[in-house]
């Protein structure tokens, strides 16, 4: 009986020791675990991301309101607002700007959509697109771009742009003509973190230069409908005078037919891509030569991409365009 027990013990020891003897040592050996699972093999599940734990009410284009996780909403905003082919750090900057804008919206009621925190109307809040719509437009690059934007959102989880501890009005636009402009020059309100800065984008921007041309009668009809007191008689070359430049070199105001009009109002009236324009007028018509696209305040998206190509990270990009801010994690509603 003792012999049987001894044989059994020897076999048992061989069973456990033999694999240890066969494990390679030195280069290529597996690292030694510093700990082991409890006997019940319990596994601790990582905490969910800050964005995935937050809910945001979104009024969609069809008028319905959908409650979704903040990270899913931000994915749709970045996909709609910035080209997915942009540099990863530019996409991260866009994700943080979108999160910041959303956090600010979540802390107050908006009259145009009191039932929702944000809406999908770009003229009111931020653009938004579903993953299905985005994938359909991206074609063979759909998976690459889907993952790229998801990484931009997750890699900046919970991060926002703050001024004196509060989320800023993180406005952004497409491209500048060398420099952004102060908020006061566009909206009449001075905002300390929305001041003009140099912006490095240029000829790589699609449609960076554009032209809007109207016949004399087209211009006269549209302008007099808005400014009936203007005198648009005589040669059109004499209609424009006293152009005043803004801080970025665009048009702050110009006299047209004796009426002083802001560059912003002319941009709106004639669907110009920006207020960085020059005008030529004669009997053959009125032509606006325009550079850049957007209102010019805050972060330039193509400028952000240019800075990313230079090696700047998303925090540096955000602090470049928003003056005197901090970039850190923020929970909506925190004081």
C-alpha positions, 0 to 999 in steps of 0.5 A, spaced: 500 500 500 505 504 501 509 503 495 502 504 491 502 511 495 509 513 493 508 511 486 502 516 486 506 521 489 511 521 484 507 521 478 503 527 481 510 531 483 512 529 476 506 532 473 507 539 476 514 539 476 515 537 469 512 543 465 516 548 470 523 544 467 520 545 460 519 553 461 525 557 457 529 561 461 533 568 459 531 571 452 524 570 450 521 567 457 514 569 459 515 575 465 513 572 472 506 574 474 507 579 480 500 576 483 495 571 481 487 571 481 483 569 487 481 562 488 474 564 485 477 567 479 474 574 480 475 579 475 474 586 476 471 590 470 474 597 469 470 603 470 466 606 464 469 612 461 466 619 463 463 620 457 459 613 456 456 614 463 453 621 461 447 622 458 445 628 453 438 629 450 439 631 442 434 634 438 435 630 431 433 633 424 427 630 424 424 633 430 425 627 435 429 627 441 433 622 443 437 621 449 444 618 448 451 617 451 455 623 451 461 619 447 456 617 442 453 624 441 460 626 440 462 621 435 457 624 431 459 631 432 466 630 430 464 626 424 459 631 421 464 637 423 471 635 421 474 631 415 476 624 418 482 624 414 485 630 419 491 629 423 489 625 430 491 631 434 486 635 430 480 630 431 482 630 438 482 638 439 475 638 435 472 632 440 474 637 446 471 643 443 465 639 441 465 636 449 466 643 451 460 646 447 455 640 449 457 641 457 456 648 457 449 647 453 447 642 458 447 647 464 442 651 461 435 651 457 435 653 450 429 657 448 429 654 441 429 647 444 427 646 451 426 639 451 433 637 449 440 639 451 443 640 444 440 640 437 443 637 430 441 644 427 448 647 425 445 654 425 443 653 433 448 648 436 453 643 432 452 638 426 451 631 427 451 625 423 449 618 424 454 612 424 450 609 418 450 616 414 458 617 415 460 610 413 456 611 407 459 617 405 466 614 407 466 608 402 472 603 403 475 608 409 469 607 413 472 603 418 478 606 418 475 613 419 470 610 424 475 608 429 479 614 428 474 618 431 472 613 436 479 614 438 479 622 438 473 621 443 475 616 448 483 619 448 480 625 451 474 622 455 471 627 459 476 633 457 473 640 456 476 647 455 475 651 461 476 659 463 476 660 470 473 653 472 467 654 467 466 651 460 468 656 455 464 658 448 468 653 444 466 656 437 470 654 431 470 655 424 473 652 417 479 656 415 482 663 416 486 668 412 492 668 416 489 670 423 482 669 427 478 675 429 476 677 436 469 675 438 467 683 439 468 684 432 463 679 430 458 679 435 459 685 439 461 682 445 468 682 448 470 675 450 477 674 454 479 667 451 476 669 444 481 674 441 485 674 435 491 669 434 495 667 428 493 661 424 497 657 419 493 654 414 493 656 407 493 653 400 492 646 402 485 648 404 480 646 399 476 652 396 480 657 400 479 662 395 472 663 392 469 668 388 461 670 388 459 674 382 453 678 380 450 682 375 449 690 376 442 688 377 442 682 381 447 686 386 442 692 386 436 689 387 438 684 393 442 690 396 436 695 396 431 690 398 435 690 405 438 698 405 433 702 401 436 708 403 442 707 399 444 710 392 446 705 387 445 710 381 451 712 376 457 707 375 458 701 380 465 703 381 463 708 385 458 705 389 464 702 394 468 707 399 471 707 406 473 700 407 475 699 414 479 693 416 478 688 422 484 685 426 485 680 421 485 684 415 478 682 413 472 687 412 469 690 418 465 695 414 464 699 408 460 704 405 456 702 399 451 707 396 453 712 402 450 707 407 455 704 412 455 696 412 458 691 416 463 686 412 459 680 416 452 683 413 455 683 406 457 676 407 450 674 410 447 678 404 451 675 398 453 668 401 460 669 402 464 664 405 468 669 410 469 677 411 476 676 408 474 679 401 475 684 396 470 687 391 471 689 384 465 693 381 464 696 374 458 696 368 460 688 367 458 686 375 460 686 382 465 681 384 467 679 391 474 675 392 474 671 398 479 667 402 477 662 408 471 660 410 467 661 417 466 667 422 473 667 424 472 666 431 475 661 436 479 655 433 480 654 425 479 647 424 484 647 418 489 651 422 488 646 427 490 640 422 496 645 420 498 645 427 498 638 428 502 636 422 507 641 425 507 636 431 503 640 436 498 636 441 491 637 442 492 641 448 497 645 445 492 646 439 486 648 444 490 653 448 493 656 441 486 658 439 483 659 446 487 665 450 488 663 457 484 657 458 485 650 462 484 643 458 482 638 463 477 633 465 470 637 467 463 634 469 457 638 467 454 641 473 460 642 477 462 648 481 
